[in-house]
Amino acid sequence: MTTHPHFGPPPVKAEIPAPLKWAGIIISAVLTMGISGAAAWGVKTLNDLQLTVTRIDERQQQDTTGKQVDELKARVAALESYHRERTGR
């Protein structure tokens, strides 16, 4: 046998027990579902973030700042004239 190993008995194959195989299948399925769920959550979160940024951008695009600045300038001018009149007496 030592001179012709191919005539010897076949090598012993390690047999994996059935419960261990089922446990591996279940664990891999749970991990697959978890990773898929995390990916779906990430896509949804990024989509919501994009919508929020778009809304913020639309609000900033509106020309209300010019009106607000003009209103503030008028208020400051009124306050300054009021104080000039009071100190001028």
TIVO-267350 format. One record per atom (N, C-alpha, C, O): residue number from 1; residue in one letter; x, y, z negated. Coordinates in pm, 1 decimal. Example, Ala and Ser with C-alpha at 12.3 -4.5 7.8 and 13.67 -1.06 7.14 Angstrom:
! TIVO-267350
{1,'A',{1319.0,-569.0,-780.0}}
{1,'A',{1230.0,-450.0,-780.0}}
{1,'A',{1320.0,-330.0,-780.0}}
{1,'A',{1423.6,-331.9,-846.5}}
{2,'S',{1285.0,-225.0,-708.0}}
{2,'S',{1367.0,-106.0,-714.0}}
{2,'S',{1290.0,3.0,-787.0}}
{2,'S',{1340.9,113.8,-803.9}}
! end
This chain:
! TIVO-267350
{1,'M',{80.8,-120.0,0.0}}
{1,'M',{0.0,0.0,0.0}}
{1,'M',{85.1,126.4,0.0}}
{1,'M',{46.2,228.9,55.8}}
{2,'T',{196.9,118.0,-60.7}}
{2,'T',{279.4,236.9,-65.6}}
{2,'T',{338.7,269.4,70.6}}
{2,'T',{369.4,385.0,99.7}}
{3,'T',{354.8,167.7,153.3}}
{3,'T',{409.5,194.2,285.9}}
{3,'T',{302.0,236.4,384.7}}
{3,'T',{331.7,305.0,482.6}}
{4,'H',{175.3,195.9,360.2}}
{4,'H',{64.3,231.9,447.8}}
{4,'H',{-51.4,288.1,362.9}}
{4,'H',{-144.8,214.9,330.1}}
{5,'P',{-45.5,416.0,327.8}}
{5,'P',{-148.6,470.5,239.2}}
{5,'P',{-285.9,477.7,305.4}}
{5,'P',{-386.6,482.0,234.7}}
{6,'H',{-293.5,479.0,436.6}}
{6,'H',{-423.8,489.1,502.2}}
{6,'H',{-503.5,360.2,489.5}}
{6,'H',{-623.0,360.3,518.7}}
{7,'F',{-443.1,251.8,447.7}}
{7,'F',{-514.9,127.7,425.1}}
{7,'F',{-565.7,114.9,281.8}}
{7,'F',{-635.3,18.7,249.2}}
{8,'G',{-532.4,208.4,198.3}}
{8,'G',{-571.9,201.2,58.0}}
{8,'G',{-716.5,243.1,37.6}}
{8,'G',{-785.8,276.3,133.7}}
{9,'P',{-761.7,241.7,-85.5}}
{9,'P',{-899.4,283.6,-113.6}}
{9,'P',{-916.3,433.1,-85.3}}
{9,'P',{-821.5,510.0,-100.7}}
{10,'P',{-1035.5,474.1,-44.4}}
{10,'P',{-1056.8,617.7,-15.4}}
{10,'P',{-1042.3,700.0,-144.3}}
{10,'P',{-1070.3,651.3,-253.8}}
{11,'P',{-999.9,821.1,-129.7}}
{11,'P',{-984.3,905.3,-249.2}}
{11,'P',{-1120.3,927.5,-317.0}}
{11,'P',{-1224.7,933.2,-252.0}}
{12,'V',{-1114.6,939.5,-447.0}}
{12,'V',{-1237.7,957.8,-524.4}}
{12,'V',{-1284.0,1102.7,-507.2}}
{12,'V',{-1208.3,1197.3,-528.9}}
{13,'K',{-1407.7,1116.3,-468.5}}
{13,'K',{-1464.8,1249.1,-448.6}}
{13,'K',{-1530.7,1293.6,-578.5}}
{13,'K',{-1602.0,1216.3,-642.6}}
{14,'A',{-1506.5,1418.2,-616.8}}
{14,'A',{-1568.9,1469.0,-738.4}}
{14,'A',{-1714.9,1498.7,-709.3}}
{14,'A',{-1746.2,1571.8,-615.4}}
{15,'E',{-1801.4,1444.1,-787.0}}
{15,'E',{-1946.2,1462.8,-769.0}}
{15,'E',{-1993.9,1572.0,-864.5}}
{15,'E',{-1969.6,1564.8,-985.0}}
{16,'I',{-2061.1,1672.2,-810.5}}
{16,'I',{-2116.8,1779.7,-893.0}}
{16,'I',{-2255.6,1736.3,-938.8}}
{16,'I',{-2338.7,1697.3,-856.7}}
{17,'P',{-2281.2,1742.8,-1069.2}}
{17,'P',{-2412.8,1700.1,-1119.2}}
{17,'P',{-2524.5,1787.2,-1061.9}}
{17,'P',{-2505.3,1906.1,-1036.4}}
{18,'A',{-2640.5,1726.5,-1042.4}}
{18,'A',{-2755.6,1796.8,-983.5}}
{18,'A',{-2798.8,1918.2,-1066.5}}
{18,'A',{-2825.8,2022.9,-1007.5}}
{19,'P',{-2807.1,1910.1,-1200.9}}
{19,'P',{-2847.2,2030.0,-1276.5}}
{19,'P',{-2750.9,2146.9,-1257.0}}
{19,'P',{-2792.3,2262.8,-1256.1}}
{20,'L',{-2622.4,2115.9,-1241.4}}
{20,'L',{-2525.1,2222.2,-1218.0}}
{20,'L',{-2545.0,2285.4,-1080.2}}
{20,'L',{-2528.2,2406.2,-1063.8}}
{21,'K',{-2580.4,2204.1,-982.6}}
{21,'K',{-2609.9,2256.7,-849.0}}
{21,'K',{-2731.8,2348.3,-853.7}}
{21,'K',{-2731.0,2456.7,-795.5}}
{22,'W',{-2837.7,2303.8,-924.1}}
{22,'W',{-2959.3,2385.5,-934.8}}
{22,'W',{-2930.9,2515.6,-1009.3}}
{22,'W',{-2982.8,2621.0,-972.5}}
{23,'A',{-2849.7,2508.5,-1112.3}}
{23,'A',{-2814.9,2630.5,-1186.3}}
{23,'A',{-2740.8,2728.3,-1095.5}}
{23,'A',{-2765.8,2848.7,-1100.2}}
{24,'G',{-2650.4,2677.1,-1013.8}}
{24,'G',{-2577.5,2762.7,-919.1}}
{24,'G',{-2670.0,2827.0,-818.0}}
{24,'G',{-2654.6,2944.5,-784.6}}
{25,'I',{-2766.6,2749.8,-769.0}}
{25,'I',{-2863.6,2803.3,-672.9}}
{25,'I',{-2946.4,2913.7,-736.9}}
{25,'I',{-2968.1,3018.9,-676.8}}
{26,'I',{-2992.5,2889.5,-858.4}}
{26,'I',{-3076.1,2989.2,-927.2}}
{26,'I',{-2995.7,3114.5,-957.4}}
{26,'I',{-3044.8,3225.6,-937.3}}
{27,'I',{-2873.9,3098.6,-1005.0}}
{27,'I',{-2790.5,3215.4,-1036.8}}
{27,'I',{-2760.0,3295.6,-910.9}}
{27,'I',{-2764.7,3418.5,-913.6}}
{28,'S',{-2729.0,3228.3,-801.7}}
{28,'S',{-2700.2,3302.3,-678.0}}
{28,'S',{-2825.3,3373.8,-626.2}}
{28,'S',{-2815.1,3483.8,-571.7}}
{29,'A',{-2942.8,3312.8,-642.5}}
{29,'A',{-3066.2,3379.1,-599.6}}
{29,'A',{-3094.1,3502.8,-683.8}}
{29,'A',{-3134.2,3606.8,-631.5}}
{30,'V',{-3072.5,3490.7,-816.1}}
{30,'V',{-3094.4,3606.0,-904.1}}
{30,'V',{-2997.3,3718.1,-870.3}}
{30,'V',{-3037.0,3834.4,-864.2}}
{31,'L',{-2871.9,3685.2,-848.4}}
{31,'L',{-2773.3,3787.6,-811.4}}
{31,'L',{-2807.5,3853.2,-677.6}}
{31,'L',{-2793.7,3974.5,-661.9}}
{32,'T',{-2852.0,3772.9,-582.3}}
{32,'T',{-2890.9,3828.4,-452.1}}
{32,'T',{-3007.4,3925.5,-466.7}}
{32,'T',{-3006.4,4033.3,-407.2}}
{33,'M',{-3107.3,3887.9,-545.4}}
{33,'M',{-3222.2,3976.7,-566.8}}
{33,'M',{-3179.9,4103.2,-640.9}}
{33,'M',{-3228.1,4212.3,-610.4}}
{34,'G',{-3091.0,4088.9,-736.9}}
{34,'G',{-3043.5,4205.6,-811.1}}
{34,'G',{-2968.1,4303.1,-722.9}}
{34,'G',{-2990.0,4424.1,-730.0}}
{35,'I',{-2880.3,4251.0,-640.7}}
{35,'I',{-2803.7,4337.9,-550.4}}
{35,'I',{-2895.8,4402.5,-448.0}}
{35,'I',{-2880.6,4520.7,-416.9}}
{36,'S',{-2991.4,4326.2,-395.3}}
{36,'S',{-3086.8,4383.2,-299.6}}
{36,'S',{-3171.7,4492.1,-364.9}}
{36,'S',{-3197.4,4596.1,-304.3}}
{37,'G',{-3214.6,4468.2,-487.4}}
{37,'G',{-3293.5,4568.7,-559.2}}
{37,'G',{-3212.7,4693.9,-585.9}}
{37,'G',{-3264.1,4805.0,-572.5}}
{38,'A',{-3086.6,4677.6,-623.7}}
{38,'A',{-3000.8,4793.7,-648.4}}
{38,'A',{-2979.2,4873.3,-519.8}}
{38,'A',{-2977.4,4996.4,-522.7}}
{39,'A',{-2963.0,4804.5,-408.4}}
{39,'A',{-2945.5,4873.6,-280.2}}
{39,'A',{-3072.6,4950.1,-242.4}}
{39,'A',{-3065.3,5063.9,-196.1}}
{40,'A',{-3188.3,4887.9,-262.1}}
{40,'A',{-3314.5,4955.8,-230.8}}
{40,'A',{-3333.7,5076.5,-321.7}}
{40,'A',{-3379.0,5181.7,-276.4}}
{41,'W',{-3299.4,5062.0,-450.3}}
{41,'W',{-3310.5,5174.5,-543.4}}
{41,'W',{-3218.1,5288.2,-500.7}}
{41,'W',{-3256.6,5405.0,-506.1}}
{42,'G',{-3096.4,5254.3,-458.5}}
{42,'G',{-3001.6,5356.6,-414.3}}
{42,'G',{-3051.8,5431.6,-291.8}}
{42,'G',{-3039.4,5553.8,-283.7}}
{43,'V',{-3108.1,5358.8,-197.1}}
{43,'V',{-3161.2,5422.9,-76.0}}
{43,'V',{-3277.5,5515.5,-112.2}}
{43,'V',{-3285.4,5627.6,-61.9}}
{44,'K',{-3367.4,5469.1,-198.8}}
{44,'K',{-3482.2,5551.0,-238.5}}
{44,'K',{-3436.6,5675.3,-313.8}}
{44,'K',{-3489.4,5784.2,-291.1}}
{45,'T',{-3339.4,5660.4,-403.0}}
{45,'T',{-3289.3,5774.0,-479.0}}
{45,'T',{-3224.7,5876.8,-388.1}}
{45,'T',{-3247.9,5996.7,-403.5}}
{46,'L',{-3144.2,5831.2,-293.8}}
{46,'L',{-3080.6,5924.6,-201.2}}
{46,'L',{-3183.3,5993.3,-112.4}}
{46,'L',{-3167.0,6110.8,-79.3}}
{47,'N',{-3289.1,5922.2,-73.1}}
{47,'N',{-3394.5,5982.8,7.2}}
{47,'N',{-3466.5,6091.2,-72.9}}
{47,'N',{-3492.9,6199.7,-21.3}}
{48,'D',{-3498.2,6061.4,-199.3}}
{48,'D',{-3562.9,6161.7,-284.9}}
{48,'D',{-3472.0,6282.5,-305.3}}
{48,'D',{-3518.9,6396.3,-306.9}}
{49,'L',{-3342.3,6258.0,-320.9}}
{49,'L',{-3247.3,6367.5,-337.3}}
{49,'L',{-3242.8,6454.3,-212.2}}
{49,'L',{-3236.8,6576.9,-221.6}}
{50,'Q',{-3245.8,6391.7,-96.6}}
{50,'Q',{-3244.6,6467.4,29.0}}
{50,'Q',{-3369.9,6554.6,39.9}}
{50,'Q',{-3361.5,6670.0,82.0}}
{51,'L',{-3485.8,6500.2,2.1}}
{51,'L',{-3609.6,6578.0,6.4}}
{51,'L',{-3603.2,6695.9,-90.6}}
{51,'L',{-3648.6,6805.6,-58.3}}
{52,'T',{-3547.3,6673.4,-208.5}}
{52,'T',{-3536.1,6780.1,-307.3}}
{52,'T',{-3443.8,6890.3,-256.4}}
{52,'T',{-3475.6,7008.6,-268.5}}
{53,'V',{-3330.7,6852.3,-200.1}}
{53,'V',{-3237.3,6951.9,-147.1}}
{53,'V',{-3301.3,7029.6,-32.2}}
{53,'V',{-3279.3,7149.9,-18.7}}
{54,'T',{-3379.3,6961.8,49.7}}
{54,'T',{-3448.2,7029.3,159.8}}
{54,'T',{-3546.7,7132.0,106.6}}
{54,'T',{-3554.8,7243.3,158.4}}
{55,'R',{-3621.5,7095.2,3.6}}
{55,'R',{-3716.9,7190.4,-55.5}}
{55,'R',{-3645.1,7310.2,-116.4}}
{55,'R',{-3688.1,7424.3,-99.7}}
{56,'I',{-3535.9,7283.8,-186.7}}
{56,'I',{-3458.6,7394.0,-246.2}}
{56,'I',{-3407.6,7486.0,-136.3}}
{56,'I',{-3413.5,7608.3,-149.3}}
{57,'D',{-3357.9,7427.3,-28.5}}
{57,'D',{-3306.3,7507.0,82.9}}
{57,'D',{-3416.8,7591.5,144.9}}
{57,'D',{-3394.3,7707.9,178.1}}
{58,'E',{-3536.7,7534.0,161.0}}
{58,'E',{-3648.4,7609.7,217.0}}
{58,'E',{-3686.4,7726.5,126.3}}
{58,'E',{-3717.9,7835.3,174.4}}
{59,'R',{-3683.3,7703.8,-3.4}}
{59,'R',{-3716.2,7812.2,-96.7}}
{59,'R',{-3611.5,7922.4,-91.7}}
{59,'R',{-3644.0,8040.6,-103.2}}
{60,'Q',{-3486.3,7883.3,-74.7}}
{60,'Q',{-3381.2,7984.4,-68.4}}
{60,'Q',{-3382.7,8059.5,63.8}}
{60,'Q',{-3334.2,8172.4,71.4}}
{61,'Q',{-3437.6,7998.5,167.6}}
{61,'Q',{-3443.8,8062.2,298.1}}
{61,'Q',{-3546.3,8175.0,302.1}}
{61,'Q',{-3534.0,8268.5,381.3}}
{62,'Q',{-3647.4,8165.5,216.3}}
{62,'Q',{-3750.4,8268.0,215.5}}
{62,'Q',{-3688.8,8401.9,176.4}}
{62,'Q',{-3599.1,8407.5,92.3}}
{63,'D',{-3736.6,8507.9,236.9}}
{63,'D',{-3677.5,8639.9,215.4}}
{63,'D',{-3745.9,8711.5,99.3}}
{63,'D',{-3801.3,8820.0,117.1}}
{64,'T',{-3742.3,8652.3,-17.1}}
{64,'T',{-3798.6,8720.2,-133.9}}
{64,'T',{-3690.9,8794.4,-210.5}}
{64,'T',{-3721.4,8881.4,-292.1}}
{65,'T',{-3566.0,8761.1,-185.2}}
{65,'T',{-3458.9,8827.2,-260.3}}
{65,'T',{-3447.2,8974.0,-221.2}}
{65,'T',{-3418.6,9058.3,-306.2}}
{66,'G',{-3469.0,9005.4,-94.9}}
{66,'G',{-3462.5,9145.7,-52.9}}
{66,'G',{-3569.7,9228.0,-122.4}}
{66,'G',{-3542.4,9339.3,-167.4}}
{67,'K',{-3690.5,9175.8,-131.9}}
{67,'K',{-3799.2,9244.9,-201.3}}
{67,'K',{-3767.3,9261.1,-348.5}}
{67,'K',{-3792.5,9366.1,-407.6}}
{68,'Q',{-3711.1,9155.3,-407.6}}
{68,'Q',{-3677.8,9161.8,-549.2}}
{68,'Q',{-3568.1,9263.9,-575.2}}
{68,'Q',{-3573.4,9335.7,-675.1}}
{69,'V',{-3470.1,9271.5,-488.1}}
{69,'V',{-3361.4,9368.8,-505.3}}
{69,'V',{-3416.9,9510.2,-493.1}}
{69,'V',{-3380.9,9597.6,-571.9}}
{70,'D',{-3504.1,9533.7,-395.4}}
{70,'D',{-3562.9,9666.0,-379.8}}
{70,'D',{-3645.2,9703.4,-503.0}}
{70,'D',{-3641.0,9817.5,-549.1}}
{71,'E',{-3719.6,9606.6,-555.7}}
{71,'E',{-3800.1,9631.0,-675.0}}
{71,'E',{-3710.7,9663.0,-795.3}}
{71,'E',{-3740.6,9753.9,-872.7}}
{72,'L',{-3603.2,9589.5,-810.3}}
{72,'L',{-3510.7,9615.2,-920.6}}
{72,'L',{-3442.5,9750.7,-906.2}}
{72,'L',{-3422.4,9820.2,-1005.8}}
{73,'K',{-3406.6,9789.3,-784.2}}
{73,'K',{-3345.4,9920.7,-762.0}}
{73,'K',{-3441.9,10032.3,-799.7}}
{73,'K',{-3402.2,10132.7,-858.7}}
{74,'A',{-3569.3,10013.7,-764.8}}
{74,'A',{-3669.0,10115.7,-799.4}}
{74,'A',{-3685.5,10124.4,-950.3}}
{74,'A',{-3698.0,10234.3,-1004.4}}
{75,'R',{-3685.9,10011.5,-1018.8}}
{75,'R',{-3699.5,10012.2,-1164.8}}
{75,'R',{-3578.9,10079.1,-1230.7}}
{75,'R',{-3594.4,10156.5,-1325.2}}
{76,'V',{-3458.3,10049.0,-1180.6}}
{76,'V',{-3337.2,10110.4,-1235.7}}
{76,'V',{-3338.7,10261.5,-1210.9}}
{76,'V',{-3302.7,10339.3,-1299.3}}
{77,'A',{-3379.4,10302.0,-1093.7}}
{77,'A',{-3385.9,10445.3,-1062.7}}
{77,'A',{-3485.8,10515.3,-1154.3}}
{77,'A',{-3459.9,10626.1,-1201.2}}
{78,'A',{-3600.1,10450.9,-1180.2}}
{78,'A',{-3699.8,10509.7,-1269.5}}
{78,'A',{-3644.3,10520.7,-1411.2}}
{78,'A',{-3664.7,10622.3,-1477.6}}
{79,'L',{-3575.3,10418.7,-1457.6}}
{79,'L',{-3515.2,10424.0,-1591.5}}
{79,'L',{-3407.2,10531.1,-1600.4}}
{79,'L',{-3398.6,10603.2,-1699.8}}
{80,'E',{-3325.0,10541.4,-1496.6}}
{80,'E',{-3219.8,10642.6,-1497.1}}
{80,'E',{-3278.9,10783.1,-1498.6}}
{80,'E',{-3229.5,10870.0,-1570.5}}
{81,'S',{-3383.2,10806.3,-1420.9}}
{81,'S',{-3444.7,10939.8,-1419.8}}
{81,'S',{-3511.5,10968.0,-1553.6}}
{81,'S',{-3509.9,11081.8,-1600.4}}
{82,'Y',{-3569.6,10867.3,-1615.2}}
{82,'Y',{-3631.2,10885.6,-1746.4}}
{82,'Y',{-3525.2,10926.9,-1850.2}}
{82,'Y',{-3547.2,11018.7,-1929.2}}
{83,'H',{-3412.1,10859.0,-1848.7}}
{83,'H',{-3306.3,10890.8,-1943.6}}
{83,'H',{-3241.0,11025.7,-1913.1}}
{83,'H',{-3197.9,11094.5,-2005.6}}
{84,'R',{-3232.9,11064.4,-1787.5}}
{84,'R',{-3178.2,11196.3,-1752.7}}
{84,'R',{-3268.1,11306.4,-1806.2}}
{84,'R',{-3221.2,11408.3,-1856.9}}
{85,'E',{-3400.1,11283.6,-1793.6}}
{85,'E',{-3494.4,11383.4,-1842.8}}
{85,'E',{-3486.4,11395.4,-1994.2}}
{85,'E',{-3493.4,11506.3,-2047.1}}
{86,'R',{-3472.2,11286.3,-2063.8}}
{86,'R',{-3467.1,11288.5,-2210.4}}
{86,'R',{-3338.5,11353.4,-2260.6}}
{86,'R',{-3341.1,11428.4,-2358.2}}
{87,'T',{-3225.4,11325.2,-2194.4}}
{87,'T',{-3099.8,11385.7,-2239.4}}
{87,'T',{-3085.6,11528.5,-2192.2}}
{87,'T',{-3005.6,11604.1,-2247.4}}
{88,'G',{-3160.8,11566.8,-2092.4}}
{88,'G',{-3155.8,11703.7,-2040.8}}
{88,'G',{-3230.3,11801.3,-2130.1}}
{88,'G',{-3210.1,11921.8,-2115.3}}
{89,'R',{-3314.5,11757.2,-2221.2}}
{89,'R',{-3391.8,11848.7,-2307.6}}
{89,'R',{-3310.2,11910.7,-2413.2}}
{89,'R',{-3361.5,11989.3,-2492.8}}
! end
